[in-house]
Amino acid sequence: MKVRAALASKGLNQGDLADMMNVSKQSLSYTLNNSMNMKTALLLTDSLNALTNETLTLDDFRKDQ
């Protein structure tokens, strides 16, 4: 998944992103592996961008790709 790759490229992990989003690591893991609402997707995108300067698109959230 692009989120994990972006974090790894900067030497970060899901825990760092969870901290930035102010959620638990378990909650973030569940969110990344299941459907999420638009508010959560936007928070995830903004937090990932702040940490890694990586931008996600809607296609990055599609389960059928």
Chimera marker file (.cmm) of the C-alpha trace (Angstrom):
<marker_set name="trace">
<marker id="1" x="0.000" y="0.000" z="0.000" r="1" g="1" b="0" radius="0.5"/>
<marker id="2" x="1.200" y="3.483" z="-0.775" r="1" g="1" b="0" radius="0.5"/>
<marker id="3" x="0.836" y="4.663" z="2.835" r="1" g="1" b="0" radius="0.5"/>
<marker id="4" x="3.265" y="2.081" z="4.186" r="1" g="1" b="0" radius="0.5"/>
<marker id="5" x="5.705" y="2.672" z="1.326" r="1" g="1" b="0" radius="0.5"/>
<marker id="6" x="5.661" y="6.434" z="1.876" r="1" g="1" b="0" radius="0.5"/>
<marker id="7" x="6.311" y="5.984" z="5.587" r="1" g="1" b="0" radius="0.5"/>
<marker id="8" x="9.119" y="3.493" z="5.008" r="1" g="1" b="0" radius="0.5"/>
<marker id="9" x="10.808" y="5.806" z="2.510" r="1" g="1" b="0" radius="0.5"/>
<marker id="10" x="11.196" y="8.366" z="5.301" r="1" g="1" b="0" radius="0.5"/>
<marker id="11" x="12.185" y="5.843" z="7.967" r="1" g="1" b="0" radius="0.5"/>
<marker id="12" x="8.801" y="6.113" z="9.668" r="1" g="1" b="0" radius="0.5"/>
<marker id="13" x="6.204" y="3.518" z="10.609" r="1" g="1" b="0" radius="0.5"/>
<marker id="14" x="2.474" y="3.281" z="11.186" r="1" g="1" b="0" radius="0.5"/>
<marker id="15" x="2.991" y="4.238" z="14.825" r="1" g="1" b="0" radius="0.5"/>
<marker id="16" x="4.407" y="7.598" z="13.764" r="1" g="1" b="0" radius="0.5"/>
<marker id="17" x="1.411" y="8.208" z="11.510" r="1" g="1" b="0" radius="0.5"/>
<marker id="18" x="-1.003" y="7.109" z="14.249" r="1" g="1" b="0" radius="0.5"/>
<marker id="19" x="0.615" y="9.590" z="16.641" r="1" g="1" b="0" radius="0.5"/>
<marker id="20" x="0.292" y="12.372" z="14.052" r="1" g="1" b="0" radius="0.5"/>
<marker id="21" x="-3.397" y="11.495" z="13.576" r="1" g="1" b="0" radius="0.5"/>
<marker id="22" x="-3.916" y="11.221" z="17.357" r="1" g="1" b="0" radius="0.5"/>
<marker id="23" x="-5.303" y="7.666" z="17.083" r="1" g="1" b="0" radius="0.5"/>
<marker id="24" x="-4.083" y="4.330" z="18.394" r="1" g="1" b="0" radius="0.5"/>
<marker id="25" x="-1.859" y="2.110" z="16.267" r="1" g="1" b="0" radius="0.5"/>
<marker id="26" x="-4.542" y="-0.563" z="16.354" r="1" g="1" b="0" radius="0.5"/>
<marker id="27" x="-7.187" y="1.873" z="15.138" r="1" g="1" b="0" radius="0.5"/>
<marker id="28" x="-4.986" y="3.013" z="12.266" r="1" g="1" b="0" radius="0.5"/>
<marker id="29" x="-4.217" y="-0.562" z="11.277" r="1" g="1" b="0" radius="0.5"/>
<marker id="30" x="-7.933" y="-1.387" z="11.228" r="1" g="1" b="0" radius="0.5"/>
<marker id="31" x="-8.645" y="1.739" z="9.184" r="1" g="1" b="0" radius="0.5"/>
<marker id="32" x="-5.979" y="0.903" z="6.595" r="1" g="1" b="0" radius="0.5"/>
<marker id="33" x="-7.307" y="-2.630" z="6.186" r="1" g="1" b="0" radius="0.5"/>
<marker id="34" x="-11.024" y="-1.791" z="6.006" r="1" g="1" b="0" radius="0.5"/>
<marker id="35" x="-13.327" y="0.758" z="4.459" r="1" g="1" b="0" radius="0.5"/>
<marker id="36" x="-13.109" y="4.266" z="5.841" r="1" g="1" b="0" radius="0.5"/>
<marker id="37" x="-15.233" y="7.372" z="5.623" r="1" g="1" b="0" radius="0.5"/>
<marker id="38" x="-14.171" y="10.515" z="3.784" r="1" g="1" b="0" radius="0.5"/>
<marker id="39" x="-13.297" y="12.402" z="6.986" r="1" g="1" b="0" radius="0.5"/>
<marker id="40" x="-10.867" y="9.660" z="8.010" r="1" g="1" b="0" radius="0.5"/>
<marker id="41" x="-9.388" y="9.444" z="4.512" r="1" g="1" b="0" radius="0.5"/>
<marker id="42" x="-8.752" y="13.196" z="4.518" r="1" g="1" b="0" radius="0.5"/>
<marker id="43" x="-7.150" y="13.068" z="7.980" r="1" g="1" b="0" radius="0.5"/>
<marker id="44" x="-4.966" y="10.179" z="6.844" r="1" g="1" b="0" radius="0.5"/>
<marker id="45" x="-3.948" y="12.019" z="3.675" r="1" g="1" b="0" radius="0.5"/>
<marker id="46" x="-3.170" y="15.272" z="5.499" r="1" g="1" b="0" radius="0.5"/>
<marker id="47" x="-1.169" y="13.512" z="8.222" r="1" g="1" b="0" radius="0.5"/>
<marker id="48" x="0.806" y="11.411" z="5.741" r="1" g="1" b="0" radius="0.5"/>
<marker id="49" x="1.571" y="14.529" z="3.704" r="1" g="1" b="0" radius="0.5"/>
<marker id="50" x="2.787" y="16.371" z="6.806" r="1" g="1" b="0" radius="0.5"/>
<marker id="51" x="5.112" y="13.492" z="7.719" r="1" g="1" b="0" radius="0.5"/>
<marker id="52" x="6.380" y="12.419" z="4.299" r="1" g="1" b="0" radius="0.5"/>
<marker id="53" x="5.371" y="15.093" z="1.766" r="1" g="1" b="0" radius="0.5"/>
<marker id="54" x="3.597" y="12.238" z="-0.093" r="1" g="1" b="0" radius="0.5"/>
<marker id="55" x="0.159" y="12.979" z="-1.543" r="1" g="1" b="0" radius="0.5"/>
<marker id="56" x="-2.568" y="10.358" z="-1.825" r="1" g="1" b="0" radius="0.5"/>
<marker id="57" x="-5.305" y="10.386" z="-4.460" r="1" g="1" b="0" radius="0.5"/>
<marker id="58" x="-8.718" y="8.755" z="-4.481" r="1" g="1" b="0" radius="0.5"/>
<marker id="59" x="-7.272" y="5.900" z="-6.520" r="1" g="1" b="0" radius="0.5"/>
<marker id="60" x="-4.955" y="5.088" z="-3.614" r="1" g="1" b="0" radius="0.5"/>
<marker id="61" x="-8.022" y="4.204" z="-1.536" r="1" g="1" b="0" radius="0.5"/>
<marker id="62" x="-9.643" y="1.905" z="-4.105" r="1" g="1" b="0" radius="0.5"/>
<marker id="63" x="-9.857" y="-1.696" z="-2.916" r="1" g="1" b="0" radius="0.5"/>
<marker id="64" x="-10.306" y="-3.101" z="-6.441" r="1" g="1" b="0" radius="0.5"/>
<marker id="65" x="-6.843" y="-2.148" z="-7.699" r="1" g="1" b="0" radius="0.5"/>
<link id1="1" id2="2" r="1" g="1" b="0" radius="0.2"/>
<link id1="2" id2="3" r="1" g="1" b="0" radius="0.2"/>
<link id1="3" id2="4" r="1" g="1" b="0" radius="0.2"/>
<link id1="4" id2="5" r="1" g="1" b="0" radius="0.2"/>
<link id1="5" id2="6" r="1" g="1" b="0" radius="0.2"/>
<link id1="6" id2="7" r="1" g="1" b="0" radius="0.2"/>
<link id1="7" id2="8" r="1" g="1" b="0" radius="0.2"/>
<link id1="8" id2="9" r="1" g="1" b="0" radius="0.2"/>
<link id1="9" id2="10" r="1" g="1" b="0" radius="0.2"/>
<link id1="10" id2="11" r="1" g="1" b="0" radius="0.2"/>
<link id1="11" id2="12" r="1" g="1" b="0" radius="0.2"/>
<link id1="12" id2="13" r="1" g="1" b="0" radius="0.2"/>
<link id1="13" id2="14" r="1" g="1" b="0" radius="0.2"/>
<link id1="14" id2="15" r="1" g="1" b="0" radius="0.2"/>
<link id1="15" id2="16" r="1" g="1" b="0" radius="0.2"/>
<link id1="16" id2="17" r="1" g="1" b="0" radius="0.2"/>
<link id1="17" id2="18" r="1" g="1" b="0" radius="0.2"/>
<link id1="18" id2="19" r="1" g="1" b="0" radius="0.2"/>
<link id1="19" id2="20" r="1" g="1" b="0" radius="0.2"/>
<link id1="20" id2="21" r="1" g="1" b="0" radius="0.2"/>
<link id1="21" id2="22" r="1" g="1" b="0" radius="0.2"/>
<link id1="22" id2="23" r="1" g="1" b="0" radius="0.2"/>
<link id1="23" id2="24" r="1" g="1" b="0" radius="0.2"/>
<link id1="24" id2="25" r="1" g="1" b="0" radius="0.2"/>
<link id1="25" id2="26" r="1" g="1" b="0" radius="0.2"/>
<link id1="26" id2="27" r="1" g="1" b="0" radius="0.2"/>
<link id1="27" id2="28" r="1" g="1" b="0" radius="0.2"/>
<link id1="28" id2="29" r="1" g="1" b="0" radius="0.2"/>
<link id1="29" id2="30" r="1" g="1" b="0" radius="0.2"/>
<link id1="30" id2="31" r="1" g="1" b="0" radius="0.2"/>
<link id1="31" id2="32" r="1" g="1" b="0" radius="0.2"/>
<link id1="32" id2="33" r="1" g="1" b="0" radius="0.2"/>
<link id1="33" id2="34" r="1" g="1" b="0" radius="0.2"/>
<link id1="34" id2="35" r="1" g="1" b="0" radius="0.2"/>
<link id1="35" id2="36" r="1" g="1" b="0" radius="0.2"/>
<link id1="36" id2="37" r="1" g="1" b="0" radius="0.2"/>
<link id1="37" id2="38" r="1" g="1" b="0" radius="0.2"/>
<link id1="38" id2="39" r="1" g="1" b="0" radius="0.2"/>
<link id1="39" id2="40" r="1" g="1" b="0" radius="0.2"/>
<link id1="40" id2="41" r="1" g="1" b="0" radius="0.2"/>
<link id1="41" id2="42" r="1" g="1" b="0" radius="0.2"/>
<link id1="42" id2="43" r="1" g="1" b="0" radius="0.2"/>
<link id1="43" id2="44" r="1" g="1" b="0" radius="0.2"/>
<link id1="44" id2="45" r="1" g="1" b="0" radius="0.2"/>
<link id1="45" id2="46" r="1" g="1" b="0" radius="0.2"/>
<link id1="46" id2="47" r="1" g="1" b="0" radius="0.2"/>
<link id1="47" id2="48" r="1" g="1" b="0" radius="0.2"/>
<link id1="48" id2="49" r="1" g="1" b="0" radius="0.2"/>
<link id1="49" id2="50" r="1" g="1" b="0" radius="0.2"/>
<link id1="50" id2="51" r="1" g="1" b="0" radius="0.2"/>
<link id1="51" id2="52" r="1" g="1" b="0" radius="0.2"/>
<link id1="52" id2="53" r="1" g="1" b="0" radius="0.2"/>
<link id1="53" id2="54" r="1" g="1" b="0" radius="0.2"/>
<link id1="54" id2="55" r="1" g="1" b="0" radius="0.2"/>
<link id1="55" id2="56" r="1" g="1" b="0" radius="0.2"/>
<link id1="56" id2="57" r="1" g="1" b="0" radius="0.2"/>
<link id1="57" id2="58" r="1" g="1" b="0" radius="0.2"/>
<link id1="58" id2="59" r="1" g="1" b="0" radius="0.2"/>
<link id1="59" id2="60" r="1" g="1" b="0" radius="0.2"/>
<link id1="60" id2="61" r="1" g="1" b="0" radius="0.2"/>
<link id1="61" id2="62" r="1" g="1" b="0" radius="0.2"/>
<link id1="62" id2="63" r="1" g="1" b="0" radius="0.2"/>
<link id1="63" id2="64" r="1" g="1" b="0" radius="0.2"/>
<link id1="64" id2="65" r="1" g="1" b="0" radius="0.2"/>
</marker_set>
